[in-house]
Every structure is written in structure tokens, then in C-alpha cells.
């Protein structure tokens, strides 16, 4: 078996603000499966993030939506360069997110991170496989 698509579902308070945030930092929206209860952010041809209103999210699970400063998941996304990593994080911060920690350079992996406007954690990374440590 091989997975051909991934849809990550995350609860949000305001669909319109979430849609504006993600488009401002450079991602597109799949309008065909977006409406007033959900917005589908396209990460690439096979990976999508479905941001759902808290009320709509609740119809998929009997567990409560996390409130306050709890962390349920950290999402890591890989980009094609260090510059793209910083570009996305800087754009996110300029549009209402806040930086999670300072950028880190491990030689083979560069990472930067932010908490989005809904409190979801995003680790944005670039991996240079040619610099991967040899065992």
C-alpha cells in the first residue's frame, strides 16, 4: 500500500483570517473544497492542510478541541532552500504569526519555525542530503 495524498485537519476560529494568512505567506487555496467552514491550503500536489472551524472540526471527533496554550501537533514542512525557509517564516511573522525559536543550522538541516495565527506550530526545514552526517 502506498499513500497518494495527505490531508492534515486543524481547528481554527476564523476561516477567512486563516485563508488570508496562508495566501499572504505564499500558499494557494483549493477553492473546490473550501467554504465558510473549511479552507484547503495546498502544500504541494499531494499534501493539503484542511483548516476547519472549531465547530466543524468537532463533527469529526468526540474529543475536545484544545484550548489555550496546549500543543497537540507540530507540523514540519520541507522547502527547497534556506532562503525559502526564512522567506516563509518571515512572511508568517509579518502577517500575525510569531517566531517559535531562532533559526537553527545543523549543517545538513536548516530549520526555522513559527506559531500561526491559530496557535499551530510549524517547523519549516531545508535538508541538504549531500551534507548528511555519515555513520
Secondary structure per residue as TSV (DSSP state, phi and psi in degrees):
chain	resnum	aa	ss	phi	psi
A	1	X	-	360.0	140.7
A	2	X	-	-136.1	128.2
A	3	X	-	-73.8	133.7
A	4	X	-	-106.3	-11.7
A	5	X	-	-151.6	153.0
A	6	X	E	-127.6	130.9
A	7	X	E	-120.7	114.4
A	8	X	E	-95.7	128.5
A	9	X	E	-107.5	126.0
A	10	X	E	-132.9	139.1
A	11	X	E	-80.4	145.0
A	12	X	E	-139.9	161.7
A	13	X	S	-87.2	-38.4
A	14	X	-	-133.6	108.1
A	15	X	H	-60.4	-45.4
A	16	X	H	-63.5	-44.6
A	17	X	H	-63.5	-39.2
A	18	X	H	-64.6	-44.5
A	19	X	H	-60.3	-46.7
A	20	X	H	-61.6	-43.5
A	21	X	H	-57.5	-52.0
A	22	X	H	-69.2	-33.2
A	23	X	H	-71.9	-35.7
A	24	X	H	-65.0	-28.3
A	25	X	T	-94.5	6.2
A	26	X	T	111.0	8.8
A	27	X	-	-103.4	152.2
A	28	X	E	-96.3	166.4
A	29	X	E	-116.3	136.1
A	30	X	-	-86.9	97.6
A	31	X	G	-67.8	-23.6
A	32	X	G	-63.1	-30.6
A	33	X	G	-119.0	27.1
A	34	X	-	-115.6	146.1
A	35	X	-	-157.0	-159.6
A	36	X	S	-72.2	-12.2
A	37	X	S	-105.3	-15.9
A	38	X	E	-153.2	146.0
A	39	X	E	-130.7	132.6
A	40	X	E	-102.5	111.3
A	41	X	E	-93.6	128.2
A	42	X	E	-89.5	115.6
A	43	X	S	-85.9	-39.6
A	44	X	S	-164.0	-167.3
A	45	X	S	-64.6	-16.0
A	46	X	S	-126.6	-5.5
A	47	X	E	-126.4	129.2
A	48	X	E	-134.5	147.8
A	49	X	E	-115.3	121.4
A	50	X	E	-97.0	109.3
A	51	X	E	-91.9	119.4
A	52	X	E	-116.4	141.5
A	53	X	E	-55.1	150.2
A	54	X	H	-54.8	-39.7
A	55	X	H	-64.7	-43.3
A	56	X	H	-70.1	-41.1
A	57	X	H	-55.0	-40.9
A	58	X	G	-62.7	-21.2
A	59	X	G	-74.5	-11.4
A	60	X	G	-99.1	-9.1
A	61	X	-	-152.0	143.0
A	62	X	S	-83.9	-9.0
A	63	X	S	-78.3	148.9
A	64	X	-	-70.2	150.0
A	65	X	-	-72.6	131.6
A	66	X	-	-58.8	140.5
A	67	X	-	-118.5	152.0
A	68	X	T	75.4	-138.1
A	69	X	T	-101.0	32.6
A	70	X	-	-83.7	156.6
A	71	X	-	-122.4	120.4
A	72	X	S	-97.6	-32.9
A	73	X	-	-156.5	146.4
A	74	X	E	-116.6	127.3
A	75	X	E	-101.5	129.6
A	76	X	E	-107.9	132.4
A	77	X	E	-125.0	137.5
A	78	X	E	-100.8	134.1
A	79	X	-	-115.9	179.6
A	80	X	S	-89.3	-8.4
A	81	X	S	-161.5	163.2
A	82	X	H	-61.2	-38.8
A	83	X	H	-62.2	-41.7
A	84	X	H	-63.8	-39.9
A	85	X	H	-57.0	-53.5
A	86	X	H	-66.4	-34.6
A	87	X	H	-61.0	-46.7
A	88	X	H	-66.1	-46.0
A	89	X	H	-64.8	-44.6
A	90	X	H	-62.0	-42.4
A	91	X	H	-64.3	-39.2
A	92	X	H	-61.4	-47.7
A	93	X	H	-63.4	-40.7
A	94	X	H	-64.4	-19.3
A	95	X	T	-111.9	23.5
A	96	X	T	111.7	-10.2
A	97	X	-	-79.6	173.8
A	98	X	E	-134.3	147.4
A	99	X	E	-67.5	134.8
A	100	X	E	-78.3	-44.5
A	101	X	E	-158.4	168.2
A	102	X	E	-65.6	151.8
A	103	X	E	-58.3	147.6
A	104	X	E	-127.4	132.4
A	105	X	E	-114.0	112.2
A	106	X	-	-101.7	12.8
A	107	X	S	85.9	-64.7
A	108	X	S	-88.2	-19.2
A	109	X	E	-137.6	133.6
A	110	X	E	-116.2	133.2
A	111	X	E	-138.7	149.5
A	112	X	E	-143.5	162.5
A	113	X	E	-153.8	159.8
A	114	X	E	-151.4	159.4
A	115	X	E	-101.4	123.9
A	116	X	-	-74.1	-179.1
A	117	X	T	-66.0	-13.4
A	118	X	T	-104.8	4.7
A	119	X	S	88.6	7.7
A	120	X	-	-81.6	137.5
A	121	X	E	-88.8	133.4
A	122	X	E	-127.9	118.4
A	123	X	E	-97.7	121.6
A	124	X	E	-109.7	122.9
A	125	X	E	-130.3	157.0
A	126	X	E	-128.5	127.5
A	127	X	E	-113.5	126.4
A	128	X	-	-103.8	95.8
A	129	X	G	-59.3	-26.1
A	130	X	G	-69.7	-17.7
A	131	X	G	-103.0	5.2
A	132	X	-	-61.5	133.5
A	133	X	-	-59.8	137.1
A	134	X	-	-85.0	137.3
A	135	X	-	-79.5	360.0
